[in-house]
Amino acid sequence: MNERCEIAGTIVSVVFQNAENGYAVVRLSDDDGEVITVVGCIPCAAAGEELLLSGRWEEHPRHGRQFSALEVERHLPTEETEILNYLASGVIRGVGPATAQRIVSNFGADAFYVLEHESERLAKLPGITARKAREIAAAFSEQTCIRRLMEFLTRYNLSVSLALTLYRAYGTRAVETVTSDPYILCGELFGVPFSSADEIALALGFSAAAPSRYEAAVTFELHHNGRNGHVFLPRGKLVDATAQLLDTDTDAIEAALDTLCERGEVVCRAVANVEACYLARRYEEETFVSGRLRAMLAQPPERVYGAARIIKDIEREQGIEYAPLQREAVELAAEESVLILTGGPGTGKTTSLRGIVTLFERMGLDVALAAPTGRAAMRMSELCGTEAQTLHRLLQASFNESTGEVVFAVDEDSPLAVDAVIVDEMSMVDLSLMAALLAALRPGCRLVMGGDGDQLPSVGAGNVFSDLIRSGCVPTVTLHAVFRQAEKSAIVRNAHAVNVGTVPNLKNSSDEDFFFLPRRDSVRLVDTIVELCRTRLPEKMGFASDDIQVLTPTRRGETGTAALNRALQSALNPPAPDKRERPFGEIVFREGDRVMQTKNDYDIVWTREDGTGGMGVFNGDIGRVLLVDNAQETLHIAFDDRVAVYAAVKLSELDLAYAITVHKAQGSEYPAVIFAAAPCAPGLMVRGVLYTAITRARQLLVAVGDDTTIVRMTENERQQRRYSGLRWRLKNGVDE
């Protein structure tokens, strides 16, 4: 085994750089003038940097002898040639080779000092205005700070992708801010596990018995459980979970919780005989939603005369006859300020919503249509014949970098200039988004909410749609009867069967739209899915590759999204000389790949062919990689009619999307769905996951896997309980 040793030298070139974890391959000129290959974590490496490295020599089977750096000490170059190489590398935004030459020619070895302390002197150089001088100085300061952040993060095995978020929040004081209170890292903005933040704090000398440590652990538990859907936690569960996290007694946690309540960061209130502990923002959202809905319900709109005649005209013009419950839904929309319309596949919910849209328009109302995701909004536009938007775009959402919160330009002070809002796929709407929607409705505005209450709940905190239905306080029409035409579909029949706990019919028939292919071996299961996507469905059933979506309950394991995406990418979009690609972590993004945005990002700029543009790409949006520009370190991705440009630091928000989880598929429909029915984590082997998967298919569903898995999922009605007080508040009229 090679002994550890030290080497020093100057970076000649950067061969490879992973923006996610800082791993780099560089060519280094050592003190003897020999050029060697160095591998290791060297974030933001640039030519000209001087390195002192501690590590070991290794023999790579393909690349030969190289030095594996375990510890890295870095210095900006001091010699003019190296300074020129560093600046000309493009590491400083706004400085290219020509500008770098002018800077070094004029300031020599003092170039970095001028950039940091006397940037106004840059404006005296040809081609550099006072404004550009300020921009270059700001870019140098930003790059220096981000590099310090990356070095700090890698020291504690944290993702270097956090550096930009920390810099946006705290600027040049980011490192000092984190070292003064490492526990800020486990807040909502940064999402670092408490154990990682705690390790940093203890390493920096923080006391294990410090009250701030206990308080940080309490708020972490509330944030963490919020990501699992809970709006609050009962006090006893919160205290016990936090004490277990810190391996301490509950008295210290009780004291920390009391302190947080006194400061207003946590709110404790009685909810249905439970002492509920909320993060302050969650409490405000829940009480606001309850109070606003009850106020709207108490003020019904002005009565519309002639609604029955309008409805008859709509039936005649559209060549339909509403079923009794459909008619009731359309009539109630004219009479109520708030209405819920729910029903499973084939029950006529879309026809009813389309009738409500037409009715409102005939009444002279300005109507806005919205859905939680882009695909759901597009489908709503197609079915209702009126443009629909995502809720985030309707409310003009943006991200406040300093607070880490989503803000909405459309709110109580600047409400929507419409008379009615119709939202579909309401099961996906969490408490925060519901609060923002209600705040955007001006007095007298009607609200119609459509969705399937049996689908999976929202990813975010709350159980809004279910709470509203079960409260009994909001007028609700539930469509039960499946229309005769829909009854011909095995997809519809099996979805309703699963919903009541009956195992779906897995016997295949050539004239059906639901097929089951038994594959208990995971390797055969994956191979079958690949073959279905590559040849069988396109050649035998005429489905284009873009029309086929593979769904699986889980990300992990041999049949999870990670494994399926690797197999499907290799088969459907293999490497080729004419396809550029960019590795990022364990994923390789290649031109032509189907990809998905995995978190809301309000800062990504997009444009359309007509020159119009905007900002924001949201969790669940699916697109295709048009261009990999390795020179600019960007990816150009088409999301339907929009093209967005992703910088390297944004690639952590993308995943391959040949296969996606059932949760990510909520709100979308696909012409053909292939469902991987294989054993997975118990929490995912539930009826709601199977029901949601089946109802994503419009023309064809192929389940591939283990029939016992489908049986277990059908029979398992268990739903994770979400702690939410909204239903109780609505029923009991409690808004505090």
N, C-alpha and C positions, 0 to 999 in steps of 0.2 A: 504493500500500500504506500503510495507516495506521501512524503511528509509535507506538511504545510510550510509555505515559504512566502516571501514578499517580492514583488517586482514593481517597478515604477516606469512610467513612460507617458507619451502623448498620443491621443487618439488621432490616427491618420484618416480613418473613414468609419462610418457606421454601416455595417452590412445588413443588420436586421434590428428592428425595435418593436416590441409589443407594447402598445399604448395602455393596455389594461393592467399588466402586472410589472411593467418596467424592465422585463427581461430583454437583454440586448446581446448582439454579437458585434464586436468591434475589432478593427485592425489597429494595433498599438505599436508604436515605435518605441522600443525600450531604451535604456540608457546607453546600450552598446550600439544602437542604430539598427538592431534587428527588428523586423516587422513580424509580430506574432498575433495570433487570434486569441481574443479574450471573450469568454461568455460569463454572464451573470446578471444580477439585477443592477442596472445602471440607467435609471429613468432619465429621459431627456438628454441622452448622450449626444455629444456634438463634436465634430472634428476640431482639434486644437486644444481640447481639455487635457489637463495634466492629472494623471491618476496614480495613486499609491494603492496597490492591491495586495490583499492577503488571500491565499487560496492554495490550490494544488494543480499540478500538471496532470493532464489526462490524455489518453489516446482514443480519439473518436474513430469508429469503424469506417466512416465515410470521409470525414474532414481532417483526419490526422491529428497531430499534436496540437493541443490548445490548453489555455490556462483557464481554470474554473475559479472565478473570483467569489470568495465567501464574504469578504468585507472590502468596502471601497471607500477610500478617502479622495475627495475630488477638489480640484483647484482650477479656477479660471486661468487661462494661459497668461504668461507674463512676457513672452517674446513676441515681437511684432508679427513675425510670420505666422505663429500659432494663433495670435489674436485675429489676424486677417482670415485665417481658415475657419475659425470659430464663427465670426460674424458672417462670412460668406456662405456658411452652411445653411442659412435660412432659419436658424434657431430663434432669431429675434424677428418678430413680425415687422414687415416694412423695410427690412434691410436685406438687400440682395448683394451679389458680388460687386457690382459697380459702386453702390453706396458704401459697402464695407471698405473698398479700396480708398475712397475719398476720406472716410473717417480715420483709417489707420495712417494714411499719408500725411494727414494734418496733425493728428494727436499722438501717433506712435504708441508707446507703451502706456500712455495715460488715457487711452480710449475708453476703458471701462469706467475710470473715475469721472470722465466727462459725461458719459451716458448716465451715470447715477447721480452726480452732484452738480454738473454745470451744463445741463442739456441745452441751454439757450445758445451755447457756442456752436452747436450743430447748425443753427440757422444761418451761420456765416459761410457755410459751404455751398458750392454751386448745386442747384437742384433741390435743396432742402429748405422748405419754408419754415416759418416759426411754428405753424400748426403741425407740420410733419415732424419737426424736432420734438415737440411735446409727445406726439404719438409714439415715436421711436423710444423715447425715455420711458414712457408708460409701459410699452411692451417689454423693455429690458427689465424694469422693476417687476412686472408680472411674471416674466419667465424665471427670474432669480427666485422669487418667492415660491412659485409653484415647484421649482426644483427642490428647494428646501423642504417643502411639504412632502414631496414624493419620497425624499430620503428619510424623513421622519416616519412616514407611513410604512415604508418597506422595512424599517428597523423593527417594527412591531407586527410584521406579516399582514398588513392591511392592504387592500387594493389601492393602487396609485390613482385609480379613476376618481377617488374621493377628493383628490387635490384640487381639482377645478371647482367642485362644490364648496369646499372650505374657503377657497380664495374668493369666490363670489360672495360668500357670507361675511367674511371678516377681513378681506383685503390683505394688505401687507403685514397685518398683525395676526394672521391666521395661526402660525406656529406658536406664538406667545399665548394666544387665546386657548388653544388646545392644551398646551402644557400647564396652563394655570387651572384648567378644569377639564380633564380628559373625558368626564362623563357627558359632556355636551355631544360627544360622538354617538351616543346611543339614543339620541332623540329622534323624532320623526324625520327630520331633514336628512340625516346622515345614515341612519339605520344600521349602525355598527352593533353587533351583539354586546350585551352588557359585560360578558366575560372578557371581551377584548379590551373595552374601555377600562375595565377594572384592573386588568393586567398592566396597562400603561400607567394608571394612577398609582398603583402600588409600587411599580418600578421607579416612579418619580418621587417616591417618598411619602405619598398620602397615607394617612393612618387607616387601618382596617376598621377602626371604631369611629371614624369621622361621621358626624351627622349628615354631611353632604353626600357621603357614600350611601347611606341608608335612604335618603330622599331620592337620589338618582335611581336607586333600585326600585323604589315604589313607582316612580313615573315610568320607568322602563317597562315594568309589568303591565301598566295600563296601556302604554303604546303598543307593546307586543300583542296583547290580547285584542286590542282594537284592530290590528292587522288580521286577527283570526275571526273578526266579525262582531266582537262584543263592544257595546256602547259603554257599559260600566262593569264593574266587578263587585260582588257582595264584599263588604268589609272583611269578613272572616277569611274568605278565599284569597283576597288580596294580601292580607297580612301573612297568612300561612305560606303562600307562594313566594313572597318576597323573603321571608325568613329562611325558607328552604334554599332559595337562590344564593343567599349570603352565608348560609350555615350558621345562623345566629338565633337568639331568642326573639320572641314576638314582642317583648316590651319595647325594645329599641325601635322596632318597625312601627308600632303603634304611635310612639312619640314622633317619629319622622312623618307619619301620615297626618297627625294633628298639626304639625308645623306647616305642611303643605296646604292644609285646609285654611289655616290662619292667613297664609300668604295669598290665598285665592287661586292657587295652581290646581288644586283638587277640590271638588265639591262633593260633599256627602249629604244625601237626602234619603228619606224613607220612600221606598217604592214597593208596593204590594208586600208589606211586612218584611222587607229586606232593607238593610242600610246599604244603599247603592253608592259606590265611589266612582265619580266621573272625573276625567280630565276636564278642565274648565270649558274648553271649546266644545267638547261633546255634550256637556250639560246645556250649554247655550243653544246648540243646534237642536237638541231634542225638545227643549221647552219652547223654542221658537216654532218648530214644525207643528207641535201640538196646538199651540195658541193660535197660530195663523190659520190652520185648517178649521178649527172650531169657529173662528171669526167668520171665515168664508161660508161655512155651513149655516151660520146664523143669519146670513143675508142672502137669500135666494135672489136670482136675477129677476128683472121685470118679466112678467108673464108674456109669452109670445102667442098671439092670436093667429090662427090659421096654420099651426104647425102640422096638424093632421093632413091638411090639404097638400102642404109642401111634400110631406112624406109620400103621399100617394103619387104625386107628380114624379118624385125621384124613382119610385118603383116602376112606373110606366116607362120612363125614359131609359132606365138601365135594364129593363126587361126582367125584373125579378119580383119576387113576392117574399117579404120578410116573414120569417117564422115569428111566433108570438114574442119570444124573448128578445129577438133582434129588434122587433118593432118597439118593445118596451125600452130597450137601450137608447134608440134614436129619440124616442119621445122624452125620456128622462133628461137627455142632453139639452133639450130645449128648456127644461124646467128647473134644473139643478145647477148650482154653482160649482159643485165638485161631483164627479162621477167616476166610478171604476167599472171597467168592462173586462171580464176575464173569461178564459175558456181554453180548452186544449185544441189540438190540431183537428181540422175538419168540422169545427162547430160554428163557423161563420163569423168569427171575430173580425176578420179583415173586412168582410162585407159590411158589417155594422159600423166599423170605424169610417169606412169610405162614405157610408150614408150620413154619419154625423158631420163629416167634413163638408159634404154637399149641403146639408141642412143649414149649417152655420153660414156658409157662403150665401145661400138664398135669403138668409135673415139679414144680410148686409154686414156680417161680422168680419173683422180682420182676423184671420186664423194663422197660427204658427204651428207647424208640425215638427216634432223632434223625437230623437231616440238616443240611447246612451252611446252607441257606436256608429262608426261611419257606414259599415255594411248594413246595419239595421235601418239607418236613416235612408240609404239608397233604396232598400227594399220597400220602405214605407212610401217613398216618392213614387216608385213604380206602381204600387198597388192602389194608392189613393189619388194618383194623377195630380198631385200638388207637391211642390218642392219641400223636402224635409231637411233639417240640419241635425248635427249632433248637438246634444245639450250644451256641451262646452263651447261650441261656436255660437249657438244661440245666445248664450249668456256672456260671450266674449271673455272667456277665461284666460288668465295669464298667470305667470309664476313670479312671486316676490322673492328674489334671491336672498334678501337680507333676513327675512323671517322664515323662509322655507314653506310658505303657505300659498295656496291657490287663491287668487283674487278674481272677482268678476266685475267687469265694467258695468254690466247690467244688474242693477240692484234696486233697493227701495228708493234711493235718491234719483236713479235713472232707470225706471222700469221699462219693460217691453211695451211698445206702442201697438198692442194688439188687444182684441176683445176676447180671444179664446186661445188656449194652448192645448194641444193634443199630444200626449207622450205615449209611445209604444215601448214594449219590452221593459216595463216598469220593474220587473223582478231584479233587474241589474242596477237599479238606482240605490245608492247608499244614502246614509243619513246626511252627510255633508252636501251632496249634490241636491238632495231634496230640499234642504234648507235654502240653498242658493236659488233653486227654481221658484220656491214660494216667495222669496224676497223680491224676485223680479216681476211678480204679477201685480199690476196696478189694481186699485179697488174696483170691484165689479167684473174683473176678468174671470172667465170660466176656465176650469181645468178638467180635462178628461184624461184618465190614465188607463191604458190598455196593457195587457200582459197575461202570462200564464203563471198562475200562482203555484203550480206544482213544479216549476223549474227550480234550478239551484238558486240560492239567494245571492245577493250582491257580493262582490269580492271585498269591498270596503265595509266599514262598521255599520251595523244596523240590519234590520229585517223589515224594511219600510213597507213594501207592497203587502207582505203577509200580515204585518201589524195593522195596516189600514183595513184590510178585508176582515180580519178576525175581530177587530174592535166593534164592528156592527154599527159604527157611527157614520160611515161614509156610504152614501147610496151606491149599491153594487149590483150589477147584473152578471150572473154566472151562466154562461152558455154550456149546456150539457149535451144536447142531442147532436149526434154526428150526422151530417147530411148524407143522403143516399149516394151521391157521387163519390164523396170522400170515403164512404164505407168500402168501396171497391179497392182502396189502397191498403195493402198489408202493412205499410208503414204506419198509417193512421190506426188501423185495428190493433197492431202490436203495441203502439204507444199507449193507447187507452187501456190495454190489458195490463201492461206493466204498471201503469198508474194506480190500478186497484189491486196490485199484488198477484196478478195472474201471469205465469210464465209465458212469454211470447211463443207463437207457433214457429218452430225452427225447421219445419219440413218444407223443402224447396219445391217451387212450382214454376214452370217456365213463363207463366203469364203474370207472375207476381213482381213486386218492386222491393221485396225484402228477402235476402238470402243469407243463409248461414253456412260457413265452411269450417268444419271441425279441424282444428290444429292445436293439439295440446302441447306439442313441443315448441318452445319459443323460437328456435332457429327456423323451423318450418313455417311458423306463423309469420315471422318477418319476411321470409322469402316469398310467401304467398301474397302478402300485401304489396311487396315490390312488383311482383309479376302482374297483379291486378292493375296497378297504376301505370306500369310501363307498356303492357301490351293488351291484356284481356279486356279491360273496360274500354280503352280507346278503339281497339280493332273490332271487338265483337258487339259492343253496345253504343259506340259512337260518341263517347264522352271525351271531350278535350281534356288535356292534363290540368288546365286551370279550373275545370269544373269538378275535379275530384279532390276531396279533402279527407285526410286520414285523421281520425280522432282516437285518443287513448286517455284513460283516466289519470295517468301519472306521467311525471317527467323522468322518473328513475327506473332503473332495471332494464332487462333485456328487451322489453316491449314498451318502454317509455319513450317520450318524445326525443330525447337525446340520441338513443340508439336508432330509432326509426328514421330520424332525419339524416343521420350519417349514411344509412343504407339507401334511403330514397335519393339523396343528393348524388351519391355515387352512381346510381342507376339512371336517374332522370337528367342530371346535369353534370356529367363527369368532366374532369380536367381536359382542356384542349388548348392547342397553341394560340387559337384566336380568342380565348376567354381569359381575361385578367382576373386575378383573385387577390384577396387580402386575408391573411390569418389574423385571428383575434382570440386569444386564449386557446380553447380547444376547438373553436369553430373556424372554418375557412369560408369566407364569403366570396362567392364566384359570380361573375356576370351571368344573368339568367336565373339566379336563385330566387325562390319564393321566401320572403322574410316577413317577420312580424315585429311590430313595436311592442315592447314589454312593459312600458311605463308611460304615464302621461308626460310629455315634454312640450312645454308651451313656447319654447324658444326656437325650434327648428323652422327654418324658412322654407316655404314651398311656392311653386309657381305653376300656372296652367299654360296651355299652348297659346291662349289668347292674350297672354301677358299679364293677366291678373294674378295676384298672389296673396299670401297670408302667412300666418304662423301657427304652429301647433300640430303635432302628430300624437295620437293618443293610444293608450294601452289596448291592444287587440287589433289595431289597424294592420292589414296585410298588404304587402306590396311586392314588387319584383326589382331586383338589382339590374339597372340599366347599364351602369358604367362604374368601373373601379379605376380611379385615377390615383395611381401610386405616387406619382410625382407630387400631387397636391395633398395626398393622404386623405382622400374623400371618396365616398360612395354616393352615386346618384340613384335614388330609388323612386319608382313610380308607384303611387298609391292611387289607384283608379285614375282620375283625371288630373292628379297633382304630382309634381316631381319635387322631391326634397333632397337636399344635399347634406350628407352626414360627415362631419369631421371625425377624425380617428377617436377622439375622446368620447364620442357619442355611440360608438359601436357596442358598448356594454349594454345599451338599451335595445339591441336587436337580437333576434334569434331566428334560426331557420324555421320555416313554417310549412314544410311538406307534411309534417305531422304536428298537431297541436293538442293541448289538453281539452277535455270537454268543457272545463270552466272557461277557457279562453274562447271557445266557440259560441258562448252565450250571445244571443242577439243576432246571430248570423244563420243563414240558410245556404245550403250548397246543393247543386243538382245531384251530386253523388257523394255519399259518405261511406268510408270504410272504417269500421269500428274494431279496434283491437281488444278483444274480450279475453284478458288474461288476468290471473291473480295479481293483486297489488295491495297497498296498505289498507287495513280494515276501514279506515275512515272514508275511503273512496269506493269501497265495495257496497254501494248503497243504491237504492231505487232511484233517487233523484238524479244521480249521474247517468244511469242507463236511460232513463226517460228523456233527459235533456239531449243525450247523444242521438237517440232515435229521431227526435223531433227536429234535428238540424238538417235532415235529409229531405229534399223536395221530390226527387224522381226515383232515387235508388239508394237503398242501404244494404251494405254487405257487412255482416258481422263475421269476423274471423277469429277463431280461438276455441276456448274451452266452454262447452255448454254448461258445465257445473258453475262456472263463473257467472253466467247470465242468470242461472237459477238463484244463486246466492244473492246477487244484486237485486233481483226482483223481490225476493222475500225479505230483504233487509230494509225496513222502512225507517230505520233509526236516522234521525237528523240531529246534528250537533246543536245543542241548545245555545241560542245567542241571548246574552243578557241585554235586554232592551226595555226601556220603560215607556215607549211610545204608545203601545196598545193600552196599557194601564192608564196613562195620562188622558188619552182620548175618552176612554170609558168613564173616568172619574172626574174629568174636567180639572185636572191639576196641572198647572203650568209653572210650578216652582218646586 
